[in-house]
Amino acid sequence: MADIALRQLQIIDLLTRHRYGTTLEQLQEVTRDLGIDISERTLQRDLQEIADVLPVQCERNSDNDGKNLWHMGWIPANDRMEQQQRQAANDSHWHPTHEHAE
């Protein structure tokens, strides 16, 4: 059990370092370099278990031979702050609707 938890922590660390995503093959290669030799299927199961508790996302990327890119789905703090500021600016503007009585 401790081996699985340690392996999954390593995977989470790798995902957070690759902001724009990484392929399953790249994750497998890096984990192998760390001394964690697991099958592609085990890596997929680990990613699914991690995704059950953290916002891990998988997207198809046409720039990467159509391979799926795995990444953490949260918005970085600076991007989140900008998004909140834009939303607040939009919310502060009143946009009346004009109804015409006939």
N, C-alpha and C positions, 0 to 999 in steps of 0.2 A: 504493500500500500504506500509506503514512504517513497518507493521508487517512482510510482505513478505520479504522486503529488509533485515530486521534484521535477520530473520530466515535464509535467504540465506547467509548472512555474517557468521553466526554461522556454517553453513554447510561448507563453504569455509575454515574457521578456522580449523574445524575438519579434513578436507581432507589434509590440509597442515601438520597437526600433525602426520598423519599416512602415512609415506613415502612409505610403501610397500602396502598400500591399506587397505580398510575396507569394510565390507559387508553392504548391505542395512539395514539388521537387526541391525547391530552394530550401524550404523548411527542413526537409528530410536530410539534405546535404549538410546544413548547419548543425542540426542535432547530432548527426553522425560525427562531425568534427569535434563536438563537445563530448564524445564518448557515449552517446545515446543512439544505439543502432536499433531502429524500429522499422517495421514494415509501413508501407503507405497506408494500408487499412488501419493500423493501430494509430497512426498520426491523424487520420480522418476521425476516428472515434474520440481521440483526445480533443480535437478541435470542436467536435459536437458537444462533448461534456463541458468544455470551457464556455461554449456559446450558450449553454443552459444557464450560466450565472453571470457572464460578462457579454458586452455587446460586440461579439466577434461577427464579422460579416464576410461573405464570400461573393465576389462579383466576377463575371466573365469579362475579360479584357481583350479587345480585338488587337491591341498593340503587342500582345505577348502570345502570339500564335493561338489565340482563343482560349488560353489556359485561365483557370480561375485564380483570382488574387484574393488572398486572405488578409484581413486587416482588422484592427480594432475600430469599432464603429462610433466611438465618441468623437465629439468635435473638440479640437484643441482649444485651450483656454482663450487664446487671443482671438480665434475665429468665433468662439461662443460669445465673447464680450462684444465684438463687432455686430454679431447677429442680434444680440439683445438691444444694442443701441439703435440699430435700424428699426427694430420692432417698436421700441418706445417712441421713436420719431414718427413712425406711421400711425401709432395709436393716438398720438397727441393731436393729429390733424383731424378736424371735423369735416366729414364729407356728406353734405346734405343731399338728400334725394329729392328730386322735383316730381311731384305728382300733379298732374293736370286733371282738373275736374271737368267733365264734359256735361 
